[in-house]
């Protein structure tokens, strides 16, 4: 009778087998833990937003409400004046964000590709715009928007004719548009720096070939650089839109009416009918308001998720 010899499992093979089994399990545990930390606020907002008033005093209700209701969402929608706030956010914040995407790209291309005497000074100023927080310069910035002038020319003319002709840009979208046009708006320094690092990684041979064919700097930028920089444009666009969407500081300083959604959310407890912020039932309205405000950004991320992750990866490699 033939005897089948069983293969001997050495300690090394046992260790390798155990490592192959434990590694995927540890990886999944780590991913689930991180996912829970990141998604917990969203789950909490959704759960609290659909709770009925009676569920807030029921100690047995933790995550899943016993009585689903949309009263909190309706109250939050009305308290935010959502349609008006949404249109204000689009017309002021999103438009300035898109302007900034273009202006920062043009500025960065000049700093990345051209050599001139003032380049080092301008680069130093660019770094300062990243390092210096906006609250430190908000007072002169607000005064400048209240009395817009260029080298004191309008003020000088006003003194001659006896009338102040300096325009007041406060409570107008131009207080946001003008800084974005000149690439000094919200987070513009960071966006410009990201563009510079990406443009430096582009092959110069393409631009040199376009120059030989007779293309000037503008045509080269529009026909060669822009089509080759889709990843960085997508990254900067998403970051710019999200930062402008969530901005409350500049919106509060430059506007006294027609606030965007972010400012309306920060002041929701002062709206009549919402209730006291320490009342457990008011938490449902606040969480519903938070959900309504972040919902457009969640939809945007879901649509551009794959492209955004790829762009972040490629920008990181190039930069």
HELIX and SHEET records of a PDB file:
HELIX    1   1 UNK A   11  UNK A   49  1                                  39    
HELIX    2   2 UNK A   53  UNK A   57  5                                   5    
HELIX    3   3 UNK A   71  UNK A   80  1                                  10    
HELIX    4   4 UNK A   82  UNK A   88  1                                   7    
HELIX    5   5 UNK A   89  UNK A   94  3                                   6    
HELIX    6   6 UNK A   95  UNK A  113  1                                  19    
HELIX    7   7 UNK A  119  UNK A  131  1                                  13    
HELIX    8   8 UNK A  134  UNK A  136  5                                   3    
HELIX    9   9 UNK A  138  UNK A  146  1                                   9    
HELIX   10  10 UNK A  153  UNK A  161  1                                   9    
HELIX   11  11 UNK A  174  UNK A  181  1                                   8    
HELIX   12  12 UNK A  188  UNK A  201  1                                  14    
HELIX   13  13 UNK A  204  UNK A  212  1                                   9    
HELIX   14  14 UNK A  217  UNK A  220  1                                   4    
HELIX   15  15 UNK A  221  UNK A  225  3                                   5    
HELIX   16  16 UNK A  230  UNK A  245  1                                  16    
HELIX   17  17 UNK A  249  UNK A  254  1                                   6    
HELIX   18  18 UNK A  261  UNK A  266  1                                   6    
HELIX   19  19 UNK A  268  UNK A  270  5                                   3    
HELIX   20  20 UNK A  280  UNK A  318  1                                  39    
END                                                                             
